[in-house]
């Protein structure tokens, strides 16, 4: 299913311009032409202008007889607050596979406005490995996040309206777990009181806001397999219990049908392209440290019938997004990955080795930019842990050393040597930020080879053990914890969810991405700690339980110098400026 890209792309410049400059200068192919090379037909698409289109999930019926392509999950080590370029490697790898003659799809999440306007920035990749049009990708795209927010908040409004008009379902106000959402970082909304202002304004009660990508509706969209399944999952959402302790659902409140109507277009993945005109399907955007952190099953299934290789990405490290990819997404989809690509950076490993402190918005400490083989070898313990986590699932592992400007050849060679000695099937340096697909040729060849290796895929835990045992298994086998401490609220939820029959669901841990533990201050490969679980929440529509570990928040805050301060519009040209 290989397909040549007839349209040229810009050769990399030195020094490398900003992400936005590269994206705005890049030649862009009409999306109908990109689609045609994949086997998609005009009737399969719903156009959103000239360069992006929704793909009708019904296309899968026409593609069912095609063989499946190879399935690659890109994950990473424990990152610094700056991120380690995982999306850039994801896009660059797909471009690299295209350069060696394969039809490769990129399947990634749609970014939230929270990080886009906060610290981390967008999620289109970077340098010469980006999805374009980059501005559209990072700002609204085709409106899916807004549809999710409205569907979620419709249920919130239905709930408070039901209570206001007499509470026929006898909902216990103190049991309500359904907040409101907004797709921005806004710490002031974490805890609020609604219904103030008198009898006509509803019943006063405490509630709060989550960021939209933490919504169960987002998780449902990413895990659904079709419209009928979406409708059923929305109906199963539990907002709390009645006075008798029985669950109250979105179906009970009469909101599930309207919620599904609001999502009828959001269920369709969006087709875009990379800077080298390889196809990209963008769909859903759950955070990995709060939700399950993977793009949609629908997008992956479509891409696997059209591409030789499908490169998807799990959020943050293998301890978070990849574990959830394996234990949640693969259980529902029935798909099995052929290879894991584990992204590592030398700067992050030197940080894990005790050098410097990385603070978002501030320059990288000089000690992390200078060669230090001793610190790198010490910090390698973190990468070693992630290699071990990936190998537990019985899938080949390729370490991608994402090279930064200050990295030395000695450091790269040491990291490649240590990775293979630790059990990685290959370790390859890539430089996709500066060179696009040309910087991923060796990585692409290594991934093709790894995908042909035997695999013995297995889940980390069975579903028929208790909630406690599942959490303890993840804590011990993935995080390296000595045990788990369930705080009083978590213990109460363990009893409730077991009584309600939710104990056979998989687990979606909500924890910091900055450490293998629940404590972001513990770097490297922490040992001798007990994982703290302070609460457990139920996403019955999505089909998992999510424990809250440590001080994990479901509504982030903005930094003192948020990224939105740099964003503006050129009034003469109408072009966006200051966006990364």
N, C-alpha and C positions, 0 to 999 in steps of 0.2 A: 504493500500500500504506500510505497514511496511516491513523493510528488515533488518535482523541482519547483523552486520559487523563482518565477521568471522576472520578478521586479527587483531591481538592485536595492541595496541598502547602503547607508553611509559607512565609509571606512572610519575606524576609530581615530580620534585626534589626540595629540599630546600637547599640553596637559589635557586631561579629560575634563570637558565642560560640566556644568551642573546637569543633574538629571532632567530638569525641565528644559534646558537649552537643547540637550540631545533629543528629547522627545519631540520638541517643537520643530526642529530642523529635519527630522527623519521623513523620508518618503513613506507614504502610507498607501496601502493597496485597498481598493474597494472591497468591502467585506464579502460581497457576492463572489468575487474572484477567489478569495481565501476559502470560502465555503465550497466552491466548486471543486477545488483540489482535494478536499476531504471526502467527497461523495455526497455532501449535502446539496439539496435541490432548492430552488427559490421558494417552492411551496412549503418547505420545512422551516422557513425563516419568517420572522416578523421584524421588519426593518425599523431601526431607530437612527435615522439619518443614513449617511453613506458608509460609515466606518464601524458600525456596531449593529448587532441583530440578536434578537431572542431566538432560541432554538426550541421548537415544539417537541416536548418529550415523546409524543406519539411516533417520532421518527425511529425510535428504538424498535418498534414493531417491524419496520421495513428492514432494519439492519440485523435482526436476530440471527440470520444464517451466516453472517460474517464471523470469521475466527476472532477470538479475543487477542488484543495486543498485549505486550508485556506491561506490567503494573509496577511502578516505582514510587516509593514514598520517600520524600526528602524531609529529614529531621535535623537536629543539631545538638551540640553540647549545651551545657548551662550557659546562657548568654550573659553579656554585660548589659547594662541599661540601654546601650546604643544599638543592640542587635548585631548579629554576626553575618548578615547578608544571605540568609537562608532563601528568601524569595528570589534574590538576584541569582543565586546558584540554580534554583529551580528553573527559572526562565533561561539562564545560560546553558544549562544541560539540555533542555529541549532544543535550543538553537544549535548546540553542538551535535546532537543526534541528527538534526536536519542537515548539517554540513557533511556528515558522513553517509548521507543518502537515505535516511529513514524519515517516514512520516511520524512526527512526534507532536503530541498534544501537551500543552500545559493546562492543568486544572488547578485553579487557585481560588482563594476566598476574595470576596469583595471587602475592601477596607472600611472600617468604621471611621466616622468623623472624629471620634475620641482621640485616637493616636494621630490622625491626620493633622488636627489642630492642636495637639498636645505636645508630646515629647518625641515620639518615635518617628513620626512622619507617615507617609503613605505605604502602600503594600504592592506597588507595581513592579518591584525590582529596583535596580539602580544601574547607573552608568550605561553601558552598551548592552545590558540584559534587562530590558523592560517590556512590559505590556503597554501597548498604545491603542488609542490616544490616552496618554497618561493622565491628563487633566480630567477627562471624563471618568476614567477608572477610579480616581481618588475622590471625585466630587459627584455624588449622586448616582452616576452611571445610568441605569434604567429605572431607578426608583425603588428597587427591591427593599432596601432598608427602611424606607418610609412606609411601604406597605406593611412590613412586619411591625413597625412601631404602632401604626394605626390599628392593625388587627389586635395586637396585644392590649392597647389602651381601650379598645372597644369592649373587651372583656372586663377591664377594670371599671369602666363606666357602667356596664351592665350589673356588675356586682354591687356597686354602691347604690345604683338605682333600685335594685331589688330590695336591699335593706331599707332604703328610704320609704318604699311603698308597702311596708308591712312585714317583710322578711318571711314569706310563706315557706321557704325551705328551711327555716329555723337555723340559719347560719350562725355559728359562734364567731362573733367579731374578733375574739382573741386567737382564733385558730387560722385566720386568713394569712396566706403566704404569697398571695399574688400582688405584686407592686405595680407601679406604672413604669414606663421606660421613656428614655430620650437618647438619641444617638450623639451625645456629647459627654465629655468629662465635666461633671458639675457636682462637686462634693457637698454643696449646700442643699442638694436634693436627696441626700442619702436617707435622712429621716425627716418626715414631715407629718403634719396633722391636716387632714382634709375634713370638709364638712362644717367649717366654721362659718359664722355669720347668721345663724338663726335657723328656724325650722324649715324654711324653704330651700336651704342649701345642703340638705342631706344630714346624715348622722355623723357627728364628729368621731374620728378614730385615727389612731396612729398608723402610718404606712410609710412608703418611701419610693424612691426611684432607683432602678438599675439602668445601666447603659444598655441600649437596644440590642447589642450583639450578645448580651447575657440572657436575653429573653428565651423562654422555652419555645416560643413560636419560631425563633431563629434556629434553635436546635432541631425542631421538627422539620423545618424546610430542608435542612442539610441532610436529614436521615430518611426523609420520605422516599417512597419508590413510585409514587404516582398520585393522581388527583383523588382517587377513592381512598387511598391510604392516608393522604393529607387530611381529608375530611374526617376520617375516623380518629386520627391522632389528636386533632384539635378538639374533638368531642370528649376525649379522655383526660384533657387537662384538669388537674385538681387544684382548686383555689383555696381549699381549707376543709373544715368538717362542720357538720351540724352539731346541735347540742347533744345528740346521742353518740357523737364520735364517728359518724359515718362520712365518707368523702362526698364533697359537692363538686360537680364537674361543670365545664363550660357547656356541655350538653344540657345539664339541669337548668342552667341559666338562660338557655335558648340562644346563645351567642355563636355557637360553633359554625353554623351555616353561613352567617354573614362574615365571619372571620375567613372562611374558606373563599368566599367571593372576593374579598379584598386581596387574596393571595393568588388568584387565578392566573395572573401574569407573572408574579414573582416565582412561580414554580418552574418557569422556563429559564434555563441557563442563558447567559449572554456570551455570544461569540465575538472575540476580539482577535488581535494579532500581536506578535512580538515585533521587536525592531527588525528582525530578519524574516518577518512575514510568515512565521510558523503559527498555526492556530492555537488559540487559548480560549478555554471555556471558564468563565468566571461565574461562580454561583455560591450564595450564602456566605456568612462571615462570622461564625461563632468564635469567640475568644477561647484559647486553649487553657489559660490559667483559671477560667471561670466555667466555661462550657467545654465541649469536646474538641473544638479547635480544628475542624477539617471542613473542606468544601464538600459539595453535595454528592451523594450517591448517584443521583440522576446524571450529573455532568460526567462523572467517571464512567458510568455504564455506556453512555453515548460515545464518549471518546474512545473507549476500549474496542468498540466495534468499527472505528474509523481509522485508528492509528496503529502503527507498528509498536509504538511506545507511548505510554501515558505517564507523564511526570506530575505527580500531585505533591502537595506539601502539608505537613502537619505542624501546627503552631508550637513555637518554642522548642524545648528539648525533647529527647526521646522519653524522658520520664513523665512528660505531660501529653503533648499532642500525639506522639507516636503510640504510646501505650493505649490511648483512647481510640486511635485509628484501628489498632489491632483488636482490642477487646470490645469495642462498641460498634464502630463503623463496619468492620469486616463481618461481625456477627449478623448484622442486619442485611448487608449487601450480598453476602455469600461469596464475595471476591477475596482472593488471596494474593498478597503482593509477591512479586518475583525478586525484589531487591530493595534494600534500604540504603539510602545515601545519607551519611552522617556528616553534616557540615561542621568544621572546626576552624577556629582562627587562632593564630599564634598569640595575638594580643590578649584574647580572653583566657587562654591557658596560662600565660604568664601572670595574669591577674589572679587566677586560681592558685598559682604557685606562690602567692604572697606579695607580688609586686603591685604597687600603685593602687589607686582607688578610682574607678570609672564613675563619673557623675554626668548625667545627661545635661547637655547645654554647655559643658565646659570642655576645654581642650584636653586631649588624651595626655596623661602624665608622661613626661619624657622617658621615664624608666621602662614604660611599656613599648616605646618606640626603638629602644636600643637592643642590640643582640644580647640575649642572656639565656644560654643553653641550660644552665642549672635550674633557673626558675621555670623554664619551659618543661623540663623533665619532671619537676615536682608537680607542676600543674597538670601534667598529662594524666594524673590520677582521675581527673574529672572525665576526660575523654575515654579512658579505660572503662570507667563505670558505664558510660553510654554505649560503648561497644558491647559490653556484657548484657545490658538491658535488651538491645536489639537482637542479640544472638539467642536470648531466651525464647524468642518467638519462632526460631528455626528458619530464619530467612538470611540469605547472603547479605553481607554488609560491606559497603564501599565508603571509606572516609574521603571526603572532599576537603582538602586544605584550601580554604578560601583566602587567597593571597592579598595582603594589603601592601601599600607602597613601601613601608619600612621593614617588612619581613626580609630576612636574609636567607641566602641559599642554604647555609648551615642549619638554620632553624627549620626550614622546610624539609630537608633531608632527614633530620633527626625525628621530626614528627611522623613522616612517612614510615621510617624504620620502626619506631615504637608502636605504631598502629598495627602494622602487619604482625609484629611479635605478640601483640595482645590478642590477636585472633581475627582482625579485619581481613576480608578476602582480597582487598586491595586498598591502597592509599595513594591518592593522586592530587597533586597541586593543580588548582584551576585559577584562572585570572579573568573571569567573565565580566567583571565590572569595567576593566580597561580594554578588553578585547572581544567582548561579546561571545558568540558561538565559537570563534577562533581560539578563545581561551579555555574551551571545554572539550577540545578534540580528544585529549588523552582520557579525560573523565568519561566522555561518551563511550569510548572503546572499552574502558574498564567496566562500565555499567552493562554494556551489551554482553560482555563475557560473564559477568556475575549473574545476569538473568538466565543464563544457560546452566548454572550450577544447580545441583539437587537441593531441594528444600524440604523441610519437615515442619510445616507451619502448625502452630498450636497456640491456643489461647492461654493466658496466664492463669486463669481460674475457671472452674465450672460454675454454672449458674445455680446449681442446686445446693450450694453451701450457704451458710448464714451471711447476713450483711456484715457482721463483725469479721467473719473469716475472710471475706473478700477484701475488705479494707485492710486487714492485717497482712494479707498476701501481697497486696500492692505496696504497702509500707515496707515490708521486709525485703521482697524480691526486687523492687524497682528503686526505692529510695535508700535502702540500706539501714532502715530504722531497727532499733532493738525491740520495739513494741509500739502499741498505740494507746494513748490516753483519751478515753471518751469523756468529755465534760458533761455536766448534768443535762443540758438541752439535747445533746447528741444521744445520750442514753434514753431520754424520753422518746425521741424520734425512732430509735431502734425498736422499741417496744411497739410504738404506734404502727410503723410500717410493716413490721412482722405480722401484727394482728390483722392489718388490712390486706395482706397477701402480696405486698410489694417486695418481699425478700428474695424473689427469684430474678430480680432485675440486675443488669450490670451496674458497675460503679463508675462515676465520672468525678474524679477528685478535683476539687477547687483549691489550688495552692499556689504559692509564689513560683514564678518562673526563674527566679534569680538564685535558687539553690536546689540541690537535690532533696533537701529537707523542707520543712514548713517555715524555716527561719531564713530570711534572705541574707542574713549576715554570715551564715555558715557556707563557706566556699569550698572549692575542691571536691573531695569525696568524704563528706561528713560521716562520722561513726559515733556510736555511743549516745545517740539521741532517741527520744521517744516522740513519735508523731502526735501532735495535739489535734483532735477533731472536736471543734466547739459546737457544731450543729450539723444536721443532715437535712437536706431538702429533697422533695420528690418531684421529678419531671416525668409524670406518668404518660403524658402524650408523647414526649420524646422517647420514653422507654428506658430511663435510668434514674438512679438516685445520685445526688451529688453532695458529698461531705464537704464542709467548709473547714479548712485546716489553718491553724494559726490565726493571723489577723487578715485573712483574705477578704477583700472588698469586692462587691459586685457593681460598684459605681466608682470609677477612678476619679482622681482630682487633677486639676491642671497645675503645671509647674509655674514658677515665678516668671519665666519668660516663655510663654507658650508659642508654638510654631505659627499660630494664626497671625501674630503680630507682623510677620514678614509677608503675608499674602495680600495681594492687591490686584487691581486690574489696570492695564494700560489703556487710558481713555481714548487714545488716538487709534490704536490697532484693535482694541477689544481683547487683547491677549492677557491671559493670567500671568502674573509674575510672583516670584518669591515662594513658589511651591516646590520646595526641595531643590 
